[in-house]
Amino acid sequence: MAAVEQSGTEAVFALDREVVMGTYLRQPILFVRGEGAYLWDSNGEKYLDFLAGIAVVQAGHCHPHIANAIAKQAHTLMHISNLFHNPLQAELAQKLCRLTEMQKAFFCNSGCEANECALKIARKWGKAKRGADCFEIITFHGSFHGRTMATVTATAQPKYQAPFQPLIPGFHYTSPNDIEALRALVSSRTCAVMLEPIQGEGGIRPMQPNFLQQVRALCDATQTLLILDEIQCGTGRTGSFLGSQSMGIKGDVITLAKGIADGFPMGVCLAQGEAANTLVPGDHGSTFAGQPLACAAALATLEVIEQENLIQNARETGGWFLAALQKLQTEYPDRIAEVRGMGLMVGVELKNPEAKSLLQGFLRNHIVVNATSDTVLRFVPPLIVTQQECEKVVSTLKTLLQATA
Ligand SMILES: Cc1ncc(COP(=O)(O)O)c(C=O)c1O
């Protein structure tokens, strides 16, 4: 592809600043093409992508099988109202239920919408099953569940909530890995506990498997739904289809989005048991949700994940990557506080607030990464990455640490 003129690139930045609401701190790079684990900017420069759209592009950019499926469906039937049946939606729901051990799916267009559906199921189920006062939901400090009013209320991080007070009533927050604190909060008013098995935006923090099993037992004992937000850690990223499968627990309601259609907008809320049959006509819906075009993209993505053994690659290559970063930590104990994660969802906690300057160093070396805070670097590459590409990221981090010693 011909490089976009530099003046054209600057013009895009200027127009963006003028007419697009300033909700994102954008890097001054204009990506114009993607293929596999690589992106090209408007100057024709190639970048290794260890962000993948923030854990979205599981099968890599513009995978030909997925691109062809989208193009074919676009020429056949893009959209049909949810007032009519859609064979691709039913097929996709069946596949997702099989992969997640759930019974029914509700499709939507994003992660926050999938969580909205989960929250509505929990409230309706709680009131019907346990009485009108049973509507409270407990989430965890450091969580991220989205930016709609209900999901920002579920997101127990003051920085996301402060400008939008007052929030939705009926939410309580507690600390991860503290079962006694959770036990003290659960009451006859609690309809659901909602958590990310590995907190993503909170800094790649896996919850302890033992704690998750205790949460499951507590929910069973108190007739409380367990909602697992797998939007960032699901769809194969941790080395199992779900992060919770890697950690040995099962939810009643599971939400997925991000990686489910390799970048095509889609979210899904899956449920089992009574939760799966709680919503009835008129309770919930969305115009575009689960349209044939999005379903074709998601079905093709699942095919690629299976045919190319991407979950196995996430487990094996991710395991190598984590170990290599942990080795780097032993070489730089005064700079790296912790390396954590699972599969290809990895975070490096730094001792100093230098994540953002290291990110700029990575960009100068043509590697796209992300910082979830001043002290945490996040690596969530496409699930196709090789050990060699991981090696490049580790050696670049080493060079950057050396250069700023
Ligand atoms: C765990 C988790 N839940 C929910 C969301 C919200 O998803 P979306 O941005 O698609 O609404 C995100 C997005 O980062 C997420 O990481």
The ligand as an ORCA input file, in Angstrom:
! r2SCAN-3c Opt
* xyz 0 1
  C     -12.946     -7.375     31.575
  C     -13.652     -6.367     30.730
  N     -14.994     -6.236     30.821
  C     -15.662     -5.357     30.066
  C     -15.021     -4.534     29.186
  C     -15.810     -3.558     28.345
  O     -15.824     -3.978     27.022
  P     -16.206     -2.938     25.857
  O     -15.120     -1.921     25.807
  O     -16.285     -3.793     24.620
  O     -17.528     -2.356     26.227
  C     -13.633     -4.617     29.056
  C     -12.896     -3.726     28.141
  O     -11.729     -3.465     28.294
  C     -12.936     -5.551     29.849
  O     -11.598     -5.683     29.771
*
